[in-house]
Amino acid sequence: MQDLSNIHEYATELTNTTGQADPILAFSPDEGLLLELINRATRGSAPGIPVYMDLRDSNDDPLPIGTSVQVEFERPSDRNRNVVSEERDNIQPWNNLSISQQQDEEFVDSVKIPLLGKALQVRHIDTVYVSIESSAQIDWSNSQFYMEGSAVNERPHN
């Protein structure tokens, strides 16, 4: 599949509330489709989904290094979002490397977010979120986010 990004048709850009884990992106596939996020991409040797991002605030400054990031999941029957990945407790690798450097074989393992299981299946009624905890709010007019397509499958869902 193509990269799953903040400009993908399944994506909704959100603005986080500072000081708490809060979504910045929501992904939900079209009706009749299933997205599967796989914990091992074709690139790199470490488990996880390669995530390429440049997160910035309204002053065009990178979000603080102490910003944490995680993947969350919600079914219609859930009362709250469930954390389904390891929490990356800082975004230093993303702040130190350009998007093209993050995609380089030498650095790709440093920008992976490992899932807690082998894969995550997202139906059209489910939502997967990318959440951050930061002292600054994201500004999507100058930020970018991509999950590498080799870690994302899309298929019909019955």
PyMOL commands that set and color helices and strands:
alter all, ss='L'
color gray80, all
select helices_A, chain A and resi 92-96+99-102+108-111+140-142+149-151
alter helices_A, ss='H'
color red, helices_A
select strands_A, chain A and resi 4-5+11-13+22-27+33-38+49-54+68-74+82-83+112-113+119-123+127-133+144-147+152-156
alter strands_A, ss='S'
color yellow, strands_A
deselect
rebuild
show_as cartoon
